Amino acid sequence: MALVKKGSRLINVDGTTYRWRLRGRPTYDQGLVHWPLTYAVEHADNPGTTLVITTNQPHPTNWFGTPSSPVLPSQVAAAIRTALTQGWTAESPGSPFHLDQSAGFVSSH
């Protein structure tokens, strides 16, 4: 399933263009800071398998005002490179590929 283009951003990593998107509103568990921020990445021209990255920080619009840093393009590029080395094939169809970078996340409740 392709990402919604509205609210997504393009990023070029090593000559390949990807589209990434952060969910605007937190899920219930993200709002309560029980679950960390996640975002999705796909190949911009030939979307296949979606990459889902779980970060180690809370969603920026969590309901408790727990501080969170913005997701930087350099972090997205690093996550894409890591996923590619771990076997993510962006243009091949398949189930979402999960990259867990949540080490160090502390639930506030």
Jmol script that loads the backbone (N, CA, C; Angstrom):
load data "model"
ATOM      1  N   MET A   1       0.837  -1.169   0.000  1.00  0.00           N
ATOM      2  CA  MET A   1       0.000   0.000   0.000  1.00  0.00           C
ATOM      3  C   MET A   1       0.888   1.240   0.000  1.00  0.00           C
ATOM      4  N   ALA A   2       0.623   2.149  -0.888  1.00  0.00           N
ATOM      5  CA  ALA A   2       1.439   3.354  -1.024  1.00  0.00           C
ATOM      6  C   ALA A   2       1.115   4.368   0.064  1.00  0.00           C
ATOM      7  N   LEU A   3       2.119   5.152   0.425  1.00  0.00           N
ATOM      8  CA  LEU A   3       1.928   6.220   1.403  1.00  0.00           C
ATOM      9  C   LEU A   3       1.093   7.341   0.803  1.00  0.00           C
ATOM     10  N   VAL A   4       0.379   8.024   1.647  1.00  0.00           N
ATOM     11  CA  VAL A   4      -0.373   9.194   1.218  1.00  0.00           C
ATOM     12  C   VAL A   4       0.641  10.280   0.874  1.00  0.00           C
ATOM     13  N   LYS A   5       0.478  10.914  -0.273  1.00  0.00           N
ATOM     14  CA  LYS A   5       1.447  11.927  -0.687  1.00  0.00           C
ATOM     15  C   LYS A   5       1.336  13.202   0.139  1.00  0.00           C
ATOM     16  N   LYS A   6       0.109  13.539   0.560  1.00  0.00           N
ATOM     17  CA  LYS A   6      -0.081  14.746   1.359  1.00  0.00           C
ATOM     18  C   LYS A   6       0.640  14.576   2.703  1.00  0.00           C
ATOM     19  N   GLY A   7       1.520  15.510   2.999  1.00  0.00           N
ATOM     20  CA  GLY A   7       2.266  15.464   4.250  1.00  0.00           C
ATOM     21  C   GLY A   7       3.536  14.638   4.190  1.00  0.00           C
ATOM     22  N   SER A   8       3.810  14.037   3.036  1.00  0.00           N
ATOM     23  CA  SER A   8       5.037  13.243   2.922  1.00  0.00           C
ATOM     24  C   SER A   8       6.167  14.105   2.369  1.00  0.00           C
ATOM     25  N   ARG A   9       7.371  13.629   2.555  1.00  0.00           N
ATOM     26  CA  ARG A   9       8.554  14.343   2.069  1.00  0.00           C
ATOM     27  C   ARG A   9       9.414  13.404   1.253  1.00  0.00           C
ATOM     28  N   LEU A  10      10.104  13.974   0.282  1.00  0.00           N
ATOM     29  CA  LEU A  10      11.037  13.198  -0.529  1.00  0.00           C
ATOM     30  C   LEU A  10      12.430  13.323   0.048  1.00  0.00           C
ATOM     31  N   ILE A  11      13.187  12.241  -0.075  1.00  0.00           N
ATOM     32  CA  ILE A  11      14.579  12.249   0.366  1.00  0.00           C
ATOM     33  C   ILE A  11      15.376  11.401  -0.618  1.00  0.00           C
ATOM     34  N   ASN A  12      16.551  11.878  -0.976  1.00  0.00           N
ATOM     35  CA  ASN A  12      17.426  11.158  -1.883  1.00  0.00           C
ATOM     36  C   ASN A  12      18.545  10.525  -1.053  1.00  0.00           C
ATOM     37  N   VAL A  13      18.645   9.208  -1.133  1.00  0.00           N
ATOM     38  CA  VAL A  13      19.674   8.481  -0.390  1.00  0.00           C
ATOM     39  C   VAL A  13      20.481   7.665  -1.387  1.00  0.00           C
ATOM     40  N   ASP A  14      21.735   8.026  -1.525  1.00  0.00           N
ATOM     41  CA  ASP A  14      22.659   7.306  -2.405  1.00  0.00           C
ATOM     42  C   ASP A  14      22.103   7.155  -3.828  1.00  0.00           C
ATOM     43  N   GLY A  15      21.486   8.230  -4.340  1.00  0.00           N
ATOM     44  CA  GLY A  15      21.000   8.253  -5.709  1.00  0.00           C
ATOM     45  C   GLY A  15      19.598   7.695  -5.920  1.00  0.00           C
ATOM     46  N   THR A  16      18.939   7.259  -4.876  1.00  0.00           N
ATOM     47  CA  THR A  16      17.578   6.731  -4.979  1.00  0.00           C
ATOM     48  C   THR A  16      16.652   7.647  -4.191  1.00  0.00           C
ATOM     49  N   THR A  17      15.493   7.949  -4.774  1.00  0.00           N
ATOM     50  CA  THR A  17      14.535   8.835  -4.115  1.00  0.00           C
ATOM     51  C   THR A  17      13.483   8.015  -3.379  1.00  0.00           C
ATOM     52  N   TYR A  18      13.286   8.378  -2.125  1.00  0.00           N
ATOM     53  CA  TYR A  18      12.296   7.738  -1.269  1.00  0.00           C
ATOM     54  C   TYR A  18      11.306   8.790  -0.795  1.00  0.00           C
ATOM     55  N   ARG A  19      10.138   8.326  -0.374  1.00  0.00           N
ATOM     56  CA  ARG A  19       9.119   9.187   0.218  1.00  0.00           C
ATOM     57  C   ARG A  19       8.949   8.730   1.669  1.00  0.00           C
ATOM     58  N   TRP A  20       8.933   9.678   2.598  1.00  0.00           N
ATOM     59  CA  TRP A  20       8.727   9.310   3.997  1.00  0.00           C
ATOM     60  C   TRP A  20       7.651  10.179   4.613  1.00  0.00           C
ATOM     61  N   ARG A  21       6.984   9.624   5.611  1.00  0.00           N
ATOM     62  CA  ARG A  21       5.868  10.325   6.220  1.00  0.00           C
ATOM     63  C   ARG A  21       5.760   9.959   7.692  1.00  0.00           C
ATOM     64  N   LEU A  22       5.557  10.994   8.470  1.00  0.00           N
ATOM     65  CA  LEU A  22       5.318  10.868   9.898  1.00  0.00           C
ATOM     66  C   LEU A  22       3.827  11.077  10.123  1.00  0.00           C
ATOM     67  N   ARG A  23       3.213  10.225  10.891  1.00  0.00           N
ATOM     68  CA  ARG A  23       1.790  10.371  11.194  1.00  0.00           C
ATOM     69  C   ARG A  23       1.575  11.679  11.943  1.00  0.00           C
ATOM     70  N   GLY A  24       0.643  12.498  11.472  1.00  0.00           N
ATOM     71  CA  GLY A  24       0.393  13.810  12.071  1.00  0.00           C
ATOM     72  C   GLY A  24      -0.147  13.747  13.482  1.00  0.00           C
ATOM     73  N   ARG A  25      -1.091  12.865  13.698  1.00  0.00           N
ATOM     74  CA  ARG A  25      -1.656  12.713  15.034  1.00  0.00           C
ATOM     75  C   ARG A  25      -1.126  11.428  15.645  1.00  0.00           C
ATOM     76  N   PRO A  26      -0.871  11.437  16.937  1.00  0.00           N
ATOM     77  CA  PRO A  26      -0.371  10.207  17.558  1.00  0.00           C
ATOM     78  C   PRO A  26      -1.462   9.153  17.667  1.00  0.00           C
ATOM     79  N   THR A  27      -1.066   7.896  17.657  1.00  0.00           N
ATOM     80  CA  THR A  27      -2.011   6.834  17.988  1.00  0.00           C
ATOM     81  C   THR A  27      -2.325   6.972  19.475  1.00  0.00           C
ATOM     82  N   TYR A  28      -3.273   6.224  19.963  1.00  0.00           N
ATOM     83  CA  TYR A  28      -3.651   6.314  21.379  1.00  0.00           C
ATOM     84  C   TYR A  28      -2.446   6.033  22.280  1.00  0.00           C
ATOM     85  N   ASP A  29      -1.727   4.946  21.998  1.00  0.00           N
ATOM     86  CA  ASP A  29      -0.562   4.591  22.817  1.00  0.00           C
ATOM     87  C   ASP A  29       0.567   5.609  22.688  1.00  0.00           C
ATOM     88  N   GLN A  30       0.725   6.212  21.507  1.00  0.00           N
ATOM     89  CA  GLN A  30       1.742   7.253  21.336  1.00  0.00           C
ATOM     90  C   GLN A  30       1.331   8.517  22.083  1.00  0.00           C
ATOM     91  N   GLY A  31       0.049   8.823  22.083  1.00  0.00           N
ATOM     92  CA  GLY A  31      -0.443   9.993  22.798  1.00  0.00           C
ATOM     93  C   GLY A  31      -0.218   9.884  24.291  1.00  0.00           C
ATOM     94  N   LEU A  32      -0.324   8.666  24.810  1.00  0.00           N
ATOM     95  CA  LEU A  32      -0.091   8.418  26.234  1.00  0.00           C
ATOM     96  C   LEU A  32       1.385   8.172  26.547  1.00  0.00           C
ATOM     97  N   VAL A  33       2.233   8.235  25.552  1.00  0.00           N
ATOM     98  CA  VAL A  33       3.675   7.980  25.656  1.00  0.00           C
ATOM     99  C   VAL A  33       3.943   6.563  26.178  1.00  0.00           C
ATOM    100  N   HIS A  34       3.101   5.623  25.721  1.00  0.00           N
ATOM    101  CA  HIS A  34       3.336   4.206  26.003  1.00  0.00           C
ATOM    102  C   HIS A  34       4.090   3.545  24.850  1.00  0.00           C
ATOM    103  N   TRP A  35       4.084   4.185  23.695  1.00  0.00           N
ATOM    104  CA  TRP A  35       4.701   3.625  22.490  1.00  0.00           C
ATOM    105  C   TRP A  35       5.462   4.745  21.795  1.00  0.00           C
ATOM    106  N   PRO A  36       6.642   4.466  21.252  1.00  0.00           N
ATOM    107  CA  PRO A  36       7.432   5.515  20.611  1.00  0.00           C
ATOM    108  C   PRO A  36       6.905   5.927  19.228  1.00  0.00           C
ATOM    109  N   LEU A  37       7.447   7.004  18.758  1.00  0.00           N
ATOM    110  CA  LEU A  37       7.145   7.558  17.445  1.00  0.00           C
ATOM    111  C   LEU A  37       7.552   6.577  16.349  1.00  0.00           C
ATOM    112  N   THR A  38       6.709   6.425  15.340  1.00  0.00           N
ATOM    113  CA  THR A  38       7.045   5.622  14.168  1.00  0.00           C
ATOM    114  C   THR A  38       6.806   6.462  12.917  1.00  0.00           C
ATOM    115  N   TYR A  39       7.511   6.129  11.863  1.00  0.00           N
ATOM    116  CA  TYR A  39       7.273   6.761  10.572  1.00  0.00           C
ATOM    117  C   TYR A  39       7.525   5.725   9.482  1.00  0.00           C
ATOM    118  N   ALA A  40       7.026   6.032   8.284  1.00  0.00           N
ATOM    119  CA  ALA A  40       7.093   5.073   7.189  1.00  0.00           C
ATOM    120  C   ALA A  40       7.874   5.648   6.014  1.00  0.00           C
ATOM    121  N   VAL A  41       8.517   4.755   5.269  1.00  0.00           N
ATOM    122  CA  VAL A  41       9.317   5.122   4.098  1.00  0.00           C
ATOM    123  C   VAL A  41       8.979   4.153   2.968  1.00  0.00           C
ATOM    124  N   GLU A  42       8.951   4.667   1.746  1.00  0.00           N
ATOM    125  CA  GLU A  42       8.767   3.812   0.575  1.00  0.00           C
ATOM    126  C   GLU A  42       9.582   4.371  -0.582  1.00  0.00           C
ATOM    127  N   HIS A  43       9.801   3.547  -1.586  1.00  0.00           N
ATOM    128  CA  HIS A  43      10.458   4.004  -2.805  1.00  0.00           C
ATOM    129  C   HIS A  43       9.524   4.994  -3.479  1.00  0.00           C
ATOM    130  N   ALA A  44      10.033   6.137  -3.934  1.00  0.00           N
ATOM    131  CA  ALA A  44       9.175   7.200  -4.480  1.00  0.00           C
ATOM    132  C   ALA A  44       8.545   6.828  -5.818  1.00  0.00           C
ATOM    133  N   ASP A  45       9.276   6.150  -6.676  1.00  0.00           N
ATOM    134  CA  ASP A  45       8.785   5.868  -8.021  1.00  0.00           C
ATOM    135  C   ASP A  45       8.096   4.511  -8.146  1.00  0.00           C
ATOM    136  N   ASN A  46       8.605   3.515  -7.462  1.00  0.00           N
ATOM    137  CA  ASN A  46       8.075   2.156  -7.539  1.00  0.00           C
ATOM    138  C   ASN A  46       7.821   1.605  -6.142  1.00  0.00           C
ATOM    139  N   PRO A  47       6.776   2.086  -5.454  1.00  0.00           N
ATOM    140  CA  PRO A  47       6.553   1.614  -4.089  1.00  0.00           C
ATOM    141  C   PRO A  47       6.293   0.119  -4.047  1.00  0.00           C
ATOM    142  N   GLY A  48       7.001  -0.539  -3.174  1.00  0.00           N
ATOM    143  CA  GLY A  48       6.826  -1.971  -2.969  1.00  0.00           C
ATOM    144  C   GLY A  48       6.615  -2.221  -1.493  1.00  0.00           C
ATOM    145  N   THR A  49       7.641  -2.708  -0.838  1.00  0.00           N
ATOM    146  CA  THR A  49       7.575  -2.961   0.591  1.00  0.00           C
ATOM    147  C   THR A  49       7.789  -1.659   1.356  1.00  0.00           C
ATOM    148  N   THR A  50       6.898  -1.376   2.276  1.00  0.00           N
ATOM    149  CA  THR A  50       7.012  -0.180   3.110  1.00  0.00           C
ATOM    150  C   THR A  50       7.948  -0.461   4.272  1.00  0.00           C
ATOM    151  N   LEU A  51       8.813   0.491   4.561  1.00  0.00           N
ATOM    152  CA  LEU A  51       9.705   0.421   5.710  1.00  0.00           C
ATOM    153  C   LEU A  51       9.045   1.185   6.850  1.00  0.00           C
ATOM    154  N   VAL A  52       8.885   0.539   8.005  1.00  0.00           N
ATOM    155  CA  VAL A  52       8.310   1.177   9.188  1.00  0.00           C
ATOM    156  C   VAL A  52       9.403   1.272  10.238  1.00  0.00           C
ATOM    157  N   ILE A  53       9.751   2.497  10.616  1.00  0.00           N
ATOM    158  CA  ILE A  53      10.821   2.735  11.576  1.00  0.00           C
ATOM    159  C   ILE A  53      10.220   3.138  12.914  1.00  0.00           C
ATOM    160  N   THR A  54      10.597   2.428  13.956  1.00  0.00           N
ATOM    161  CA  THR A  54      10.197   2.766  15.315  1.00  0.00           C
ATOM    162  C   THR A  54      11.379   3.468  15.969  1.00  0.00           C
ATOM    163  N   THR A  55      11.168   4.709  16.393  1.00  0.00           N
ATOM    164  CA  THR A  55      12.241   5.503  16.979  1.00  0.00           C
ATOM    165  C   THR A  55      12.311   5.287  18.488  1.00  0.00           C
ATOM    166  N   ASN A  56      13.216   6.000  19.130  1.00  0.00           N
ATOM    167  CA  ASN A  56      13.337   5.903  20.583  1.00  0.00           C
ATOM    168  C   ASN A  56      12.832   7.164  21.284  1.00  0.00           C
ATOM    169  N   GLN A  57      11.952   7.905  20.625  1.00  0.00           N
ATOM    170  CA  GLN A  57      11.444   9.142  21.203  1.00  0.00           C
ATOM    171  C   GLN A  57       9.924   9.181  21.128  1.00  0.00           C
ATOM    172  N   PRO A  58       9.298   9.991  21.973  1.00  0.00           N
ATOM    173  CA  PRO A  58       7.838  10.090  21.920  1.00  0.00           C
ATOM    174  C   PRO A  58       7.364  10.890  20.716  1.00  0.00           C
ATOM    175  N   HIS A  59       6.093  10.706  20.375  1.00  0.00           N
ATOM    176  CA  HIS A  59       5.493  11.484  19.290  1.00  0.00           C
ATOM    177  C   HIS A  59       5.501  12.956  19.701  1.00  0.00           C
ATOM    178  N   PRO A  60       5.837  13.875  18.785  1.00  0.00           N
ATOM    179  CA  PRO A  60       5.935  15.296  19.154  1.00  0.00           C
ATOM    180  C   PRO A  60       4.630  15.899  19.677  1.00  0.00           C
ATOM    181  N   THR A  61       3.491  15.338  19.299  1.00  0.00           N
ATOM    182  CA  THR A  61       2.223  15.891  19.783  1.00  0.00           C
ATOM    183  C   THR A  61       1.565  14.967  20.811  1.00  0.00           C
ATOM    184  N   ASN A  62       2.387  14.325  21.653  1.00  0.00           N
ATOM    185  CA  ASN A  62       1.819  13.478  22.697  1.00  0.00           C
ATOM    186  C   ASN A  62       1.018  14.343  23.668  1.00  0.00           C
ATOM    187  N   TRP A  63       0.123  13.723  24.389  1.00  0.00           N
ATOM    188  CA  TRP A  63      -0.853  14.449  25.202  1.00  0.00           C
ATOM    189  C   TRP A  63      -0.294  14.940  26.533  1.00  0.00           C
ATOM    190  N   PHE A  64       0.898  14.532  26.897  1.00  0.00           N
ATOM    191  CA  PHE A  64       1.482  14.946  28.165  1.00  0.00           C
ATOM    192  C   PHE A  64       2.547  16.026  28.001  1.00  0.00           C
ATOM    193  N   GLY A  65       2.818  16.395  26.771  1.00  0.00           N
ATOM    194  CA  GLY A  65       3.837  17.407  26.528  1.00  0.00           C
ATOM    195  C   GLY A  65       5.244  16.917  26.781  1.00  0.00           C
ATOM    196  N   THR A  66       5.432  15.602  26.757  1.00  0.00           N
ATOM    197  CA  THR A  66       6.767  15.032  26.934  1.00  0.00           C
ATOM    198  C   THR A  66       7.654  15.507  25.795  1.00  0.00           C
ATOM    199  N   PRO A  67       8.818  16.069  26.107  1.00  0.00           N
ATOM    200  CA  PRO A  67       9.688  16.606  25.049  1.00  0.00           C
ATOM    201  C   PRO A  67      10.081  15.553  24.021  1.00  0.00           C
ATOM    202  N   SER A  68      10.155  15.986  22.784  1.00  0.00           N
ATOM    203  CA  SER A  68      10.535  15.117  21.680  1.00  0.00           C
ATOM    204  C   SER A  68      11.327  15.933  20.670  1.00  0.00           C
ATOM    205  N   SER A  69      12.303  15.319  20.068  1.00  0.00           N
ATOM    206  CA  SER A  69      13.093  15.976  19.026  1.00  0.00           C
ATOM    207  C   SER A  69      12.445  15.729  17.671  1.00  0.00           C
ATOM    208  N   PRO A  70      12.594  16.655  16.738  1.00  0.00           N
ATOM    209  CA  PRO A  70      12.060  16.397  15.393  1.00  0.00           C
ATOM    210  C   PRO A  70      12.853  15.293  14.696  1.00  0.00           C
ATOM    211  N   VAL A  71      12.195  14.617  13.778  1.00  0.00           N
ATOM    212  CA  VAL A  71      12.880  13.609  12.965  1.00  0.00           C
ATOM    213  C   VAL A  71      13.599  14.362  11.852  1.00  0.00           C
ATOM    214  N   LEU A  72      14.896  14.229  11.814  1.00  0.00           N
ATOM    215  CA  LEU A  72      15.712  14.944  10.836  1.00  0.00           C
ATOM    216  C   LEU A  72      15.934  14.092   9.584  1.00  0.00           C
ATOM    217  N   PRO A  73      16.068  14.739   8.434  1.00  0.00           N
ATOM    218  CA  PRO A  73      16.353  13.985   7.213  1.00  0.00           C
ATOM    219  C   PRO A  73      17.607  13.110   7.334  1.00  0.00           C
ATOM    220  N   SER A  74      18.591  13.557   8.069  1.00  0.00           N
ATOM    221  CA  SER A  74      19.797  12.740   8.248  1.00  0.00           C
ATOM    222  C   SER A  74      19.483  11.447   9.003  1.00  0.00           C
ATOM    223  N   GLN A  75      18.538  11.511   9.950  1.00  0.00           N
ATOM    224  CA  GLN A  75      18.127  10.307  10.675  1.00  0.00           C
ATOM    225  C   GLN A  75      17.352   9.361   9.756  1.00  0.00           C
ATOM    226  N   VAL A  76      16.508   9.924   8.905  1.00  0.00           N
ATOM    227  CA  VAL A  76      15.750   9.112   7.952  1.00  0.00           C
ATOM    228  C   VAL A  76      16.716   8.420   6.994  1.00  0.00           C
ATOM    229  N   ALA A  77      17.686   9.159   6.474  1.00  0.00           N
ATOM    230  CA  ALA A  77      18.669   8.582   5.555  1.00  0.00           C
ATOM    231  C   ALA A  77      19.459   7.467   6.230  1.00  0.00           C
ATOM    232  N   ALA A  78      19.862   7.672   7.471  1.00  0.00           N
ATOM    233  CA  ALA A  78      20.606   6.640   8.199  1.00  0.00           C
ATOM    234  C   ALA A  78      19.746   5.398   8.416  1.00  0.00           C
ATOM    235  N   ALA A  79      18.469   5.584   8.732  1.00  0.00           N
ATOM    236  CA  ALA A  79      17.567   4.448   8.927  1.00  0.00           C
ATOM    237  C   ALA A  79      17.365   3.684   7.624  1.00  0.00           C
ATOM    238  N   ILE A  80      17.246   4.396   6.523  1.00  0.00           N
ATOM    239  CA  ILE A  80      17.090   3.744   5.215  1.00  0.00           C
ATOM    240  C   ILE A  80      18.326   2.909   4.898  1.00  0.00           C
ATOM    241  N   ARG A  81      19.499   3.471   5.107  1.00  0.00           N
ATOM    242  CA  ARG A  81      20.747   2.716   4.851  1.00  0.00           C
ATOM    243  C   ARG A  81      20.825   1.474   5.731  1.00  0.00           C
ATOM    244  N   THR A  82      20.445   1.608   6.995  1.00  0.00           N
ATOM    245  CA  THR A  82      20.457   0.460   7.908  1.00  0.00           C
ATOM    246  C   THR A  82      19.492  -0.613   7.429  1.00  0.00           C
ATOM    247  N   ALA A  83      18.290  -0.209   7.055  1.00  0.00           N
ATOM    248  CA  ALA A  83      17.287  -1.177   6.582  1.00  0.00           C
ATOM    249  C   ALA A  83      17.746  -1.886   5.310  1.00  0.00           C
ATOM    250  N   LEU A  84      18.377  -1.139   4.418  1.00  0.00           N
ATOM    251  CA  LEU A  84      18.876  -1.755   3.181  1.00  0.00           C
ATOM    252  C   LEU A  84      19.932  -2.808   3.489  1.00  0.00           C
ATOM    253  N   THR A  85      20.811  -2.539   4.460  1.00  0.00           N
ATOM    254  CA  THR A  85      21.834  -3.529   4.817  1.00  0.00           C
ATOM    255  C   THR A  85      21.219  -4.736   5.531  1.00  0.00           C
ATOM    256  N   GLN A  86      20.033  -4.539   6.127  1.00  0.00           N
ATOM    257  CA  GLN A  86      19.359  -5.644   6.823  1.00  0.00           C
ATOM    258  C   GLN A  86      18.388  -6.401   5.924  1.00  0.00           C
ATOM    259  N   GLY A  87      18.334  -6.029   4.637  1.00  0.00           N
ATOM    260  CA  GLY A  87      17.550  -6.808   3.698  1.00  0.00           C
ATOM    261  C   GLY A  87      16.276  -6.183   3.170  1.00  0.00           C
ATOM    262  N   TRP A  88      16.009  -4.930   3.498  1.00  0.00           N
ATOM    263  CA  TRP A  88      14.812  -4.279   2.959  1.00  0.00           C
ATOM    264  C   TRP A  88      14.983  -4.065   1.461  1.00  0.00           C
ATOM    265  N   THR A  89      14.010  -4.498   0.688  1.00  0.00           N
ATOM    266  CA  THR A  89      14.000  -4.274  -0.752  1.00  0.00           C
ATOM    267  C   THR A  89      12.794  -3.393  -1.066  1.00  0.00           C
ATOM    268  N   ALA A  90      13.042  -2.119  -1.246  1.00  0.00           N
ATOM    269  CA  ALA A  90      11.996  -1.104  -1.356  1.00  0.00           C
ATOM    270  C   ALA A  90      11.072  -1.295  -2.548  1.00  0.00           C
ATOM    271  N   GLU A  91      11.569  -1.839  -3.641  1.00  0.00           N
ATOM    272  CA  GLU A  91      10.766  -1.951  -4.853  1.00  0.00           C
ATOM    273  C   GLU A  91      10.053  -3.298  -4.981  1.00  0.00           C
ATOM    274  N   SER A  92      10.342  -4.231  -4.118  1.00  0.00           N
ATOM    275  CA  SER A  92       9.696  -5.543  -4.181  1.00  0.00           C
ATOM    276  C   SER A  92       8.436  -5.548  -3.323  1.00  0.00           C
ATOM    277  N   PRO A  93       7.348  -6.133  -3.832  1.00  0.00           N
ATOM    278  CA  PRO A  93       6.131  -6.191  -3.025  1.00  0.00           C
ATOM    279  C   PRO A  93       6.319  -7.113  -1.827  1.00  0.00           C
ATOM    280  N   GLY A  94       5.575  -6.826  -0.783  1.00  0.00           N
ATOM    281  CA  GLY A  94       5.655  -7.678   0.394  1.00  0.00           C
ATOM    282  C   GLY A  94       5.127  -6.985   1.631  1.00  0.00           C
ATOM    283  N   SER A  95       5.183  -7.694   2.734  1.00  0.00           N
ATOM    284  CA  SER A  95       4.743  -7.158   4.017  1.00  0.00           C
ATOM    285  C   SER A  95       5.678  -6.050   4.458  1.00  0.00           C
ATOM    286  N   PRO A  96       5.197  -5.140   5.298  1.00  0.00           N
ATOM    287  CA  PRO A  96       6.068  -4.064   5.779  1.00  0.00           C
ATOM    288  C   PRO A  96       7.329  -4.605   6.448  1.00  0.00           C
ATOM    289  N   PHE A  97       8.409  -3.910   6.242  1.00  0.00           N
ATOM    290  CA  PHE A  97       9.695  -4.245   6.846  1.00  0.00           C
ATOM    291  C   PHE A  97       9.847  -3.342   8.070  1.00  0.00           C
ATOM    292  N   HIS A  98      10.009  -3.930   9.242  1.00  0.00           N
ATOM    293  CA  HIS A  98      10.095  -3.160  10.490  1.00  0.00           C
ATOM    294  C   HIS A  98      11.541  -3.000  10.923  1.00  0.00           C
ATOM    295  N   LEU A  99      11.908  -1.759  11.192  1.00  0.00           N
ATOM    296  CA  LEU A  99      13.237  -1.441  11.707  1.00  0.00           C
ATOM    297  C   LEU A  99      13.041  -0.853  13.093  1.00  0.00           C
ATOM    298  N   ASP A 100      13.466  -1.577  14.111  1.00  0.00           N
ATOM    299  CA  ASP A 100      13.262  -1.152  15.490  1.00  0.00           C
ATOM    300  C   ASP A 100      14.501  -0.419  15.999  1.00  0.00           C
ATOM    301  N   GLN A 101      14.350   0.876  16.209  1.00  0.00           N
ATOM    302  CA  GLN A 101      15.413   1.703  16.764  1.00  0.00           C
ATOM    303  C   GLN A 101      14.950   2.316  18.091  1.00  0.00           C
ATOM    304  N   SER A 102      14.122   1.550  18.821  1.00  0.00           N
ATOM    305  CA  SER A 102      13.503   2.065  20.030  1.00  0.00           C
ATOM    306  C   SER A 102      14.315   1.850  21.293  1.00  0.00           C
ATOM    307  N   ALA A 103      15.523   1.325  21.182  1.00  0.00           N
ATOM    308  CA  ALA A 103      16.345   1.125  22.371  1.00  0.00           C
ATOM    309  C   ALA A 103      16.529   2.452  23.099  1.00  0.00           C
ATOM    310  N   GLY A 104      16.219   2.451  24.374  1.00  0.00           N
ATOM    311  CA  GLY A 104      16.358   3.653  25.172  1.00  0.00           C
ATOM    312  C   GLY A 104      15.057   4.419  25.360  1.00  0.00           C
ATOM    313  N   PHE A 105      13.973   3.991  24.694  1.00  0.00           N
ATOM    314  CA  PHE A 105      12.687   4.678  24.877  1.00  0.00           C
ATOM    315  C   PHE A 105      12.164   4.399  26.268  1.00  0.00           C
ATOM    316  N   VAL A 106      11.729   5.453  26.944  1.00  0.00           N
ATOM    317  CA  VAL A 106      11.188   5.304  28.291  1.00  0.00           C
ATOM    318  C   VAL A 106       9.730   5.768  28.277  1.00  0.00           C
ATOM    319  N   SER A 107       8.833   4.841  28.590  1.00  0.00           N
ATOM    320  CA  SER A 107       7.423   5.177  28.689  1.00  0.00           C
ATOM    321  C   SER A 107       7.228   6.056  29.914  1.00  0.00           C
ATOM    322  N   SER A 108       6.415   7.104  29.769  1.00  0.00           N
ATOM    323  CA  SER A 108       6.254   8.042  30.880  1.00  0.00           C
ATOM    324  C   SER A 108       5.242   7.561  31.913  1.00  0.00           C
ATOM    325  N   HIS A 109       4.507   6.498  31.595  1.00  0.00           N
ATOM    326  CA  HIS A 109       3.475   6.060  32.548  1.00  0.00           C
ATOM    327  C   HIS A 109       3.447   4.559  32.668  1.00  0.00           C
TER     328      HIS A 109
END
end "model"
wireframe off; spacefill off
backbone 0.3
color backbone group
